[in-house]
Amino acid sequence: MNLYLVVTILFFILSIAGMWGIFQKAGEKGWKILIPFYNWYIWLLIIKKPLWWYIFLLVPFINVFVILLMVVEVVKCFKKYGLLEQGLGVLFPFIYLPYLGFSSKEKYSDPSKQPPVHKTAIREWVDAIIFAVIAASIIRIFLVEAYTIPTSSMEKTLLVGDYLFVSKVSFGPKVPNTPIAFPFVHHTLPLTESTKSYLEWITLPYYRFPGLADIKNMDVVVFNYPDGDTLSTKWQSNASYYQLVRSYGRANVWNDKQDFGDIIARPVDKRENFIKRCIGIPGDTIRIANRVVYINGKAEQNPGKRQFKYIVKTDGNPINQKNFEKLDITENISRDNMGNYELTLSEEAIVKLKQYSNVLSVDPVIAPKDEWDQNLFPFDSTYRWNVDNFGPVWVPKKGVTIPINLANICFYKRIIDVFEDNKLEITDGKIFINGKASTSYTFKMNYFWMMGDNRHNSADSRYWGFVPEDHVVGKAVFVWLSLDPKKSLFDGKIRWGKLLRTVK
C-alpha cells in the first residue's frame, strides 16, 4: 500500500508539473492547473473542446476516460498525430507531459490554427478500434463488467445461462494487479489451453477506490477464487489444487502430468471469478446447525431462493418428466427401485410437489452432526464438521488482534502465510511468524464468508474458507438475458420470464 501511494503521488506530481508548463506555453498561468475543477475548465479552453465535456468530468470513473481523451488532445496541440506519440501521452503522462511542457523543442499550436489532418481509411478504422477498446476497457475495469453464470451453485436465485452485469462501483473498483493484458480476456488467450493473456513485467499492489457502499450480509458478490493462486492446468478451478494435494499427495500432483498437467500460479485479478452470497462480513460468527445458518446467533433471513436435497417418497408411480419442468427442478434427478427420488428442491417446489397424489412424503437430507467431511475447511480432525453442521467460525476483521495457538492456527494459517504475505512456520509446538515466536496476530485485511444459495451443490467458504477483501470484484446487480443451455433456440432456450430482473 505504501509503495502504491508513493508511485501514485509521483505520478500526479510529474503529470501536474507537465501540465503547468503546457498551460504556460498555451498563454495561461501555470498555477491554474493547481486549482481543482477550475483547472479542467482552463484545460478545455486550451484544447478548444466544448464545455459540455465538463459534465462528464464530474462523473466518477467516467472522468478518467474523459481526462485520457483530453491528454490526447493536448498531445495534438504539439502536432503529435501519430498513434505512438498519443499512446505515450496516455500511458506515460508523467513522462511525456513534462517533456512537452518544458522542452524548448516543443511548441504549442492553437487547435483552431492547425491545418486539418487527413487520415487514410485504414487509420480511421485503427483510431476507432483503439478508441473503442480503451473505452470498453475502462468501463470494464472501473464501472461494470458482464458476467455469465456457469454453474448451479446459486440456483434458483441465479440460473445457469444467466447473463448479468456486475457493478464495480458498488464496493469500489480495484486497480488491476496486472495492468498489461490482452483486452477482454480473463487469464488465458483465446484458442490456447494455457497461454497467459497477461504480462507480469509490471505488477501493482492492491488498491481499491472508494465505493458506494460496504459489503453487507446477503449481498450477491463476485470475487476471485481464493484457492486459485495455484492450480492444475488439467483441472483448472474445477478442483482446488490444495484439495488435490490433500487427496493425492504433493509429489503425485506435481509429477503426474497426464492426470494433473502443469502446476501454475496466477495473480489475484486473474484467478477465476466466482459468484456467491455474502453470509458473513468481518467480525461475524457463522454457525450451521441442521442446515440452518446462524449469523451472530440469529438464523439467516431466507436470502434469495435457497435449495437443498430431499428424499421424495412415492407410491411407486413415477413423477411425470413434464412436472419436473413445471416445478423448475433441473438437477440431480435420481430414482431408486422403490420409486423414490433424491431431488434438489426450493421451498416453492416442495409445496407444489406435496400436492401430487403419488407423492407420500418429502424429507430433507441432513448430514448427522457427528459425520465428518474431510474436504471441508479447516481440514482438521479436531473440527468434525459437514455441510449441514458447521462451525462456529469467526470471520477475521482488519485491525483486530486475536490469540493464535496450535488449536486455532488451522483457521488462519493461509491468511497469515499467503493472503497477508508472511512466513509462517510451526516448530516444536510453537508458531513462528517471520522468524519470531508468536502467540497473537493482527489482521491486515477484512475477510468475508461466502455461500451459494444451492446449499448442497456449492463449492464455497465451507470448502476453502475466507475470501480476502482484495479478491472482491463487485456486486451482481442485474440480469439482462437468460438462456437455457439444455434447450434449442426454437424450443424455449430464451427464458422470457427471467429477463431484465434485479439480483436479490
C-alpha positions as CSV (number, residue, x, y, z in Angstrom):
1,M,0.0,0.0,0.0
2,N,2.8,2.5,0.9
3,L,4.6,1.7,-2.4
4,Y,1.4,2.3,-4.3
5,L,0.8,5.6,-2.6
6,V,4.4,6.8,-3.3
7,V,4.0,5.8,-7.0
8,T,0.6,7.5,-7.2
9,I,1.9,10.7,-5.7
10,L,4.9,10.8,-8.1
11,F,2.5,10.1,-11.0
12,F,0.3,13.1,-10.1
13,I,3.1,15.5,-9.2
14,L,5.0,14.9,-12.5
15,S,1.8,14.9,-14.6
16,I,0.7,18.2,-13.0
17,A,4.2,19.7,-13.4
18,G,4.0,18.9,-17.1
19,M,0.6,20.5,-17.4
20,W,1.9,23.6,-15.6
21,G,4.4,24.0,-18.5
22,I,1.8,23.3,-21.1
23,F,-0.6,25.9,-19.6
24,Q,2.2,28.5,-19.8
25,K,3.0,27.6,-23.4
26,A,-0.7,28.0,-24.2
27,G,-0.7,31.5,-22.7
28,E,-2.3,30.6,-19.4
29,K,-0.9,30.9,-15.9
30,G,0.8,27.7,-14.9
31,W,-0.6,27.8,-11.3
32,K,-4.1,27.4,-12.7
33,I,-3.5,23.7,-13.0
34,L,-3.4,23.5,-9.2
35,I,-7.0,24.7,-8.7
36,P,-9.4,21.8,-8.6
37,F,-12.3,21.9,-11.1
38,Y,-11.2,25.3,-12.4
39,N,-8.1,23.6,-14.0
40,W,-10.4,21.3,-16.1
41,Y,-12.2,24.4,-17.4
42,I,-9.0,26.0,-18.5
43,W,-7.8,22.8,-20.0
44,L,-10.9,22.5,-22.2
45,L,-10.4,26.1,-23.3
46,I,-6.8,25.3,-24.3
47,I,-7.7,22.2,-26.4
48,K,-10.8,24.0,-27.8
49,K,-13.3,21.4,-26.8
50,P,-17.0,22.1,-25.9
51,L,-17.7,23.0,-22.3
52,W,-20.4,20.3,-22.0
53,W,-17.5,17.8,-21.7
54,Y,-17.2,19.3,-18.2
55,I,-20.4,17.4,-17.2
56,F,-18.6,14.0,-17.7
57,L,-15.6,15.2,-15.8
58,L,-17.8,15.3,-12.7
59,V,-18.9,11.7,-13.1
60,P,-16.7,9.3,-11.1
61,F,-14.7,6.8,-13.2
62,I,-16.2,8.2,-16.4
63,N,-14.0,11.2,-15.8
64,V,-10.9,9.0,-16.0
65,F,-11.7,8.2,-19.6
66,V,-12.5,11.8,-20.5
67,I,-9.2,13.0,-19.0
68,L,-7.4,10.5,-21.2
69,L,-9.1,12.0,-24.2
70,M,-8.1,15.4,-23.0
71,V,-4.5,14.2,-22.8
72,V,-4.6,13.0,-26.4
73,E,-6.0,16.5,-27.5
74,V,-3.1,18.2,-25.6
75,V,-0.6,16.0,-27.5
76,K,-2.2,17.0,-30.8
77,C,-1.6,20.7,-29.8
78,F,2.0,19.9,-30.2
79,K,1.4,18.4,-33.7
80,K,1.8,14.9,-32.4
81,Y,-0.6,12.9,-34.6
82,G,1.0,9.5,-34.6
83,L,-0.6,6.6,-32.6
84,L,2.7,6.0,-30.8
85,E,3.0,9.6,-29.7
86,Q,-0.6,9.8,-28.5
87,G,-0.2,6.4,-26.8
88,L,2.8,7.6,-24.9
89,G,0.8,10.5,-23.7
90,V,-2.0,8.3,-22.4
91,L,0.2,5.5,-20.9
92,F,3.1,7.7,-19.6
93,P,1.7,11.2,-18.9
94,F,4.1,11.6,-16.0
95,I,7.0,11.5,-18.5
96,Y,5.5,12.8,-21.8
97,L,3.6,15.8,-20.5
98,P,6.7,17.2,-18.7
99,Y,8.6,16.7,-21.9
100,L,6.0,18.7,-23.9
101,G,5.7,21.3,-21.2
102,F,9.4,22.1,-20.7
103,S,11.2,21.1,-23.8
104,S,12.4,24.1,-25.8
105,K,12.0,22.0,-29.0
106,E,8.2,21.5,-28.5
107,K,6.0,24.4,-29.5
108,Y,2.3,24.8,-28.6
109,S,0.0,25.3,-31.6
110,D,-3.6,26.5,-31.1
111,P,-6.0,23.8,-32.3
112,S,-8.1,26.4,-34.3
113,K,-5.0,27.4,-36.3
114,Q,-3.8,23.9,-37.1
115,P,-4.3,22.6,-40.7
116,P,-6.7,19.7,-40.9
117,V,-5.1,16.3,-40.6
118,H,-6.1,13.9,-43.4
119,K,-6.3,10.3,-42.4
120,T,-6.4,7.2,-44.6
121,A,-9.4,4.9,-44.3
122,I,-7.2,2.4,-42.5
123,R,-6.0,5.0,-40.0
124,E,-9.6,6.0,-39.4
125,W,-10.5,2.4,-38.6
126,V,-7.5,1.9,-36.4
127,D,-8.3,5.0,-34.4
128,A,-11.9,3.9,-34.0
129,I,-10.9,0.4,-32.8
130,I,-8.3,1.7,-30.4
131,F,-10.8,4.3,-29.0
132,A,-13.5,1.6,-28.6
133,V,-11.0,-0.8,-26.9
134,I,-9.8,1.8,-24.5
135,A,-13.3,3.0,-23.7
136,A,-14.7,-0.5,-23.1
137,S,-11.6,-1.5,-21.1
138,I,-12.1,1.5,-18.7
139,I,-15.8,0.7,-18.3
140,R,-15.0,-3.0,-17.7
141,I,-12.2,-2.3,-15.1
142,F,-13.8,0.6,-13.3
143,L,-17.6,0.6,-13.8
144,V,-19.4,-2.5,-15.0
145,E,-18.5,-6.0,-16.2
146,A,-20.6,-8.5,-17.9
147,Y,-20.6,-12.0,-16.3
148,T,-22.2,-15.4,-17.2
149,I,-23.4,-17.9,-14.6
150,P,-21.6,-21.2,-15.5
151,T,-22.7,-23.4,-12.6
152,S,-25.8,-24.1,-10.5
153,S,-24.3,-23.0,-7.1
154,M,-26.7,-20.0,-6.9
155,E,-29.9,-21.8,-8.2
156,K,-32.7,-20.6,-8.1
157,T,-31.6,-17.1,-7.4
158,L,-29.3,-17.1,-10.5
159,L,-29.6,-19.8,-13.2
160,V,-27.0,-21.5,-15.4
161,G,-27.1,-19.4,-18.5
162,D,-28.0,-16.1,-16.9
163,Y,-26.1,-13.1,-18.2
164,L,-25.7,-10.3,-15.7
165,F,-24.0,-7.1,-15.0
166,V,-21.6,-6.8,-12.1
167,S,-21.1,-3.3,-10.6
168,K,-17.5,-2.4,-9.8
169,V,-18.5,0.9,-8.3
170,S,-20.8,-0.6,-5.6
171,F,-17.8,-1.7,-3.4
172,G,-15.2,0.4,-5.3
173,P,-13.2,-0.7,-8.3
174,K,-9.7,-2.1,-7.6
175,V,-6.6,-1.3,-9.6
176,P,-5.6,-4.3,-11.7
177,N,-2.6,-6.3,-10.3
178,T,-1.6,-7.0,-13.9
179,P,-2.3,-3.8,-16.0
180,I,-0.7,-5.1,-19.2
181,A,-3.1,-7.7,-20.6
182,F,-4.9,-8.7,-23.8
183,P,-8.3,-6.8,-23.9
184,F,-11.5,-8.5,-22.8
185,V,-9.8,-11.8,-21.9
186,H,-9.6,-13.0,-18.3
187,H,-6.5,-15.2,-17.9
188,T,-5.9,-17.4,-21.0
189,L,-5.5,-16.3,-24.6
190,P,-8.3,-17.5,-27.0
191,L,-7.7,-20.7,-28.9
192,T,-5.0,-21.8,-26.4
193,E,-5.1,-24.0,-23.4
194,S,-2.7,-22.3,-21.0
195,T,-1.1,-19.3,-22.7
196,K,-1.3,-16.4,-20.3
197,S,-3.3,-13.4,-21.5
198,Y,-1.3,-11.0,-19.3
199,L,2.2,-9.9,-18.7
200,E,3.8,-9.8,-15.2
201,W,6.6,-7.3,-16.1
202,I,4.6,-4.7,-14.2
203,T,2.6,-5.7,-11.2
204,L,0.7,-3.3,-8.9
205,P,-0.1,-3.8,-5.2
206,Y,-3.7,-4.0,-4.0
207,Y,-5.6,-0.7,-4.0
208,R,-9.3,-0.1,-4.1
209,F,-11.0,3.2,-4.9
210,P,-13.9,4.3,-2.6
211,G,-17.2,2.6,-3.4
212,L,-20.8,3.5,-3.0
213,A,-21.3,1.1,0.0
214,D,-19.6,-1.6,2.1
215,I,-20.4,-5.3,1.5
216,K,-23.4,-6.2,3.6
217,N,-24.8,-9.6,4.7
218,M,-26.7,-11.3,1.9
219,D,-25.2,-9.2,-0.9
220,V,-24.5,-11.3,-4.0
221,V,-20.8,-10.8,-4.7
222,V,-18.4,-11.7,-7.5
223,F,-14.9,-12.4,-6.3
224,N,-11.7,-14.1,-7.4
225,Y,-11.4,-17.7,-6.3
226,P,-9.3,-17.7,-3.1
227,D,-7.8,-21.2,-3.8
228,G,-6.9,-20.1,-7.4
229,D,-3.5,-18.8,-6.7
230,T,-2.1,-22.2,-7.6
231,L,-3.9,-24.7,-9.9
232,S,-3.6,-27.7,-12.1
233,T,-3.9,-27.0,-15.8
234,K,-5.8,-30.2,-16.2
235,W,-8.4,-29.4,-13.6
236,Q,-8.2,-25.6,-13.6
237,S,-10.6,-24.2,-11.0
238,N,-12.9,-27.2,-11.2
239,A,-10.9,-28.7,-8.3
240,S,-8.8,-26.9,-5.8
241,Y,-5.1,-27.5,-6.1
242,Y,-4.9,-27.8,-2.3
243,Q,-7.6,-30.4,-2.2
244,L,-5.8,-32.4,-4.9
245,V,-2.7,-32.3,-2.8
246,R,-4.6,-33.4,0.3
247,S,-6.2,-36.3,-1.7
248,Y,-3.3,-37.5,-3.9
249,G,-0.2,-36.1,-2.3
250,R,2.0,-33.2,-3.5
251,A,4.5,-35.4,-5.3
252,N,1.8,-37.1,-7.4
253,V,0.1,-33.8,-8.3
254,W,3.4,-32.2,-9.4
255,N,4.8,-35.2,-11.2
256,D,1.8,-36.9,-12.9
257,K,1.4,-34.7,-16.0
258,Q,-1.2,-37.0,-17.5
259,D,-3.7,-36.6,-14.7
260,F,-2.9,-33.1,-13.4
261,G,-1.0,-31.3,-16.2
262,D,1.3,-28.5,-15.2
263,I,1.1,-26.6,-11.9
264,I,0.8,-22.9,-12.4
265,A,0.3,-19.8,-10.4
266,R,-2.0,-16.8,-11.1
267,P,-2.1,-13.3,-9.6
268,V,-5.3,-12.2,-7.7
269,D,-7.0,-10.4,-10.5
270,K,-6.5,-13.3,-13.0
271,R,-8.0,-16.0,-10.7
272,E,-11.3,-17.5,-11.7
273,N,-14.4,-15.4,-11.0
274,F,-16.9,-17.0,-8.5
275,I,-20.3,-15.7,-7.5
276,K,-21.9,-16.4,-4.1
277,R,-23.9,-14.7,-1.4
278,C,-22.0,-13.0,1.4
279,I,-23.2,-14.7,4.5
280,G,-20.6,-13.3,6.9
281,I,-18.9,-9.9,7.0
282,P,-15.8,-9.0,9.0
283,G,-16.3,-9.7,12.7
284,D,-19.3,-12.0,12.3
285,T,-19.5,-15.5,13.8
286,I,-21.1,-18.1,11.5
287,R,-22.6,-21.4,12.5
288,I,-24.6,-24.0,10.7
289,A,-26.9,-26.4,12.6
290,N,-29.1,-28.9,10.8
291,R,-28.9,-26.8,7.6
292,V,-29.9,-23.5,9.3
293,V,-27.2,-20.8,9.1
294,Y,-26.8,-18.6,12.2
295,I,-25.1,-15.3,12.0
296,N,-24.1,-14.0,15.4
297,G,-26.6,-16.4,16.9
298,K,-29.5,-15.4,14.7
299,A,-30.9,-17.5,11.9
300,E,-30.4,-16.0,8.5
301,Q,-33.4,-14.3,7.0
302,N,-34.1,-16.5,4.0
303,P,-31.9,-14.9,1.3
304,G,-32.7,-15.4,-2.3
305,K,-34.2,-18.8,-3.3
306,R,-32.3,-21.5,-1.5
307,Q,-32.3,-25.1,-2.5
308,F,-31.5,-28.3,-0.6
309,K,-31.6,-32.1,-1.2
310,Y,-34.7,-34.1,-0.3
311,I,-35.9,-37.7,-0.5
312,V,-39.3,-37.8,-2.2
313,K,-41.2,-41.0,-1.5
314,T,-43.9,-42.0,-3.9
315,D,-46.5,-44.8,-4.0
316,G,-44.4,-46.5,-6.7
317,N,-45.8,-44.5,-9.6
318,P,-43.2,-42.2,-11.3
319,I,-43.4,-38.4,-11.4
320,N,-44.0,-37.3,-15.0
321,Q,-41.0,-35.6,-16.5
322,K,-43.1,-32.6,-17.6
323,N,-43.9,-32.0,-13.9
324,F,-40.2,-31.6,-13.2
325,E,-40.1,-28.8,-15.8
326,K,-43.2,-27.2,-14.4
327,L,-41.7,-27.1,-10.9
328,D,-38.4,-25.9,-12.3
329,I,-36.5,-28.9,-11.0
330,T,-33.4,-29.1,-13.1
331,E,-30.6,-31.0,-11.4
332,N,-29.8,-34.2,-9.5
333,I,-32.9,-36.1,-10.5
334,S,-32.4,-39.7,-9.5
335,R,-34.9,-42.5,-8.7
336,D,-34.4,-45.9,-6.9
337,N,-36.1,-49.2,-7.5
338,M,-38.8,-48.3,-4.9
339,G,-39.9,-45.3,-6.9
340,N,-38.3,-42.8,-4.5
341,Y,-36.4,-39.8,-5.7
342,E,-33.5,-37.7,-4.5
343,L,-34.2,-34.2,-5.7
344,T,-32.8,-30.7,-5.2
345,L,-35.7,-28.5,-4.3
346,S,-36.7,-25.0,-3.4
347,E,-39.4,-24.2,-0.9
348,E,-41.8,-23.3,-3.7
349,A,-41.2,-26.6,-5.4
350,I,-41.8,-28.6,-2.2
351,V,-45.2,-27.0,-1.6
352,K,-46.3,-27.9,-5.1
353,L,-44.8,-31.4,-5.1
354,K,-46.6,-32.4,-1.9
355,Q,-49.9,-31.8,-3.7
356,Y,-49.3,-34.6,-6.2
357,S,-51.4,-37.7,-5.5
358,N,-48.5,-40.2,-5.9
359,V,-46.1,-38.3,-3.5
360,L,-46.3,-39.7,0.0
361,S,-43.6,-37.6,1.7
362,V,-40.8,-35.1,1.1
363,D,-38.0,-35.4,3.7
364,P,-34.8,-33.3,4.0
365,V,-31.4,-34.8,3.5
366,I,-29.3,-33.6,6.5
367,A,-25.8,-34.9,7.4
368,P,-25.7,-36.0,11.0
369,K,-23.8,-33.7,13.4
370,D,-21.0,-36.2,14.1
371,E,-20.4,-37.1,10.5
372,W,-17.1,-35.5,9.3
373,D,-16.4,-34.4,5.8
374,Q,-12.6,-34.2,5.4
375,N,-12.9,-32.0,2.4
376,L,-14.2,-29.1,4.5
377,F,-12.4,-26.1,5.9
378,P,-10.3,-26.1,8.2
379,F,-9.3,-29.6,7.2
380,D,-8.5,-30.6,10.8
381,S,-9.9,-33.7,12.6
382,T,-10.4,-31.6,15.7
383,Y,-13.3,-29.9,13.9
384,R,-15.5,-32.7,12.6
385,W,-17.9,-30.7,10.5
386,N,-20.1,-31.3,7.4
387,V,-22.1,-29.0,5.1
388,D,-25.2,-29.2,7.3
389,N,-23.5,-28.9,10.7
390,F,-20.5,-26.5,10.6
391,G,-18.8,-24.0,12.9
392,P,-18.8,-21.8,14.7
393,V,-16.3,-19.8,12.6
394,W,-15.3,-16.2,13.3
395,V,-14.7,-14.0,10.2
396,P,-11.5,-12.0,10.5
397,K,-11.6,-8.2,10.7
398,K,-8.9,-5.8,9.7
399,G,-7.0,-4.4,12.7
400,V,-8.3,-7.0,15.2
401,T,-5.7,-8.9,17.2
402,I,-6.5,-12.5,18.2
403,P,-4.6,-15.1,20.1
404,I,-3.2,-17.9,18.0
405,N,-2.2,-21.3,19.1
406,L,-2.0,-24.9,17.8
407,A,-5.7,-25.4,18.3
408,N,-6.9,-22.5,16.1
409,I,-4.0,-21.9,13.7
410,C,-5.7,-24.1,11.0
411,F,-8.3,-21.4,10.6
412,Y,-5.8,-18.6,10.0
413,K,-2.7,-20.2,8.6
414,R,-3.5,-19.5,4.9
415,I,-4.5,-15.9,5.8
416,I,-1.2,-15.2,7.6
417,D,1.1,-17.1,5.2
418,V,-0.5,-16.5,1.7
419,F,-3.0,-13.7,1.7
420,E,-1.1,-11.3,4.0
421,D,2.4,-12.4,2.8
422,N,4.1,-13.6,6.0
423,K,6.4,-16.5,6.5
424,L,4.6,-18.9,8.9
425,E,6.3,-21.9,10.5
426,I,5.3,-24.3,13.2
427,T,8.3,-25.8,15.0
428,D,8.5,-27.7,18.3
429,G,4.9,-26.9,19.1
430,K,5.4,-23.1,18.6
431,I,4.2,-20.8,15.9
432,F,6.7,-18.5,14.2
433,I,5.7,-15.6,12.0
434,N,8.6,-14.0,10.1
435,G,11.0,-15.8,12.3
436,K,9.5,-14.6,15.6
437,A,7.6,-16.8,18.1
438,S,4.1,-15.5,18.1
439,T,1.0,-16.0,20.3
440,S,-1.2,-13.4,18.6
441,Y,-1.8,-11.9,15.2
442,T,-3.3,-8.7,13.9
443,F,-5.2,-8.9,10.6
444,K,-4.2,-6.6,7.8
445,M,-7.3,-7.1,5.7
446,N,-11.0,-7.7,6.0
447,Y,-12.4,-11.1,5.1
448,F,-15.8,-12.5,4.1
449,W,-17.7,-15.8,4.3
450,M,-19.4,-16.7,1.0
451,M,-22.0,-19.4,0.4
452,G,-24.2,-20.5,-2.6
453,D,-27.9,-20.5,-2.4
454,N,-27.9,-24.1,-3.7
455,R,-26.6,-25.2,-0.4
456,H,-26.0,-28.9,-1.2
457,N,-24.3,-28.2,-4.6
458,S,-22.0,-25.2,-3.9
459,A,-18.2,-25.1,-3.6
460,D,-18.0,-22.2,-1.2
461,S,-16.4,-21.0,2.0
462,R,-17.3,-24.3,3.7
463,Y,-14.7,-25.9,1.3
464,W,-12.0,-23.2,1.1
465,G,-12.5,-20.7,3.9
466,F,-12.4,-17.0,3.9
467,V,-12.5,-14.5,1.0
468,P,-10.0,-11.7,1.4
469,E,-11.1,-8.1,0.6
470,D,-8.6,-7.8,-2.2
471,H,-10.3,-10.7,-4.0
472,V,-13.7,-8.9,-4.2
473,V,-14.6,-7.9,-7.8
474,G,-18.0,-6.4,-7.5
475,K,-21.7,-6.7,-6.8
476,A,-24.2,-8.7,-9.0
477,V,-27.0,-6.2,-9.8
478,F,-28.9,-7.0,-12.9
479,V,-29.7,-10.0,-15.2
480,W,-30.3,-8.8,-18.8
481,L,-30.5,-12.2,-20.6
482,S,-31.3,-15.8,-19.5
483,L,-30.7,-18.7,-21.8
484,D,-31.4,-22.4,-21.0
485,P,-28.3,-24.3,-22.1
486,K,-30.3,-27.6,-22.4
487,K,-32.7,-26.2,-25.0
488,S,-32.5,-25.1,-28.6
489,L,-33.3,-21.6,-29.9
490,F,-36.8,-22.8,-31.1
491,D,-37.6,-24.9,-28.0
492,G,-37.7,-22.3,-25.2
493,K,-34.0,-21.5,-25.0
494,I,-34.7,-17.9,-24.0
495,R,-36.2,-17.8,-20.5
496,W,-38.5,-14.8,-21.2
497,G,-39.8,-14.7,-17.7
498,K,-36.3,-14.4,-16.3
499,L,-35.1,-11.4,-18.4
500,L,-34.4,-7.9,-17.1
501,R,-34.5,-8.8,-13.4
502,T,-32.5,-7.4,-10.4
503,V,-30.4,-9.7,-8.3
504,K,-31.6,-10.1,-4.7
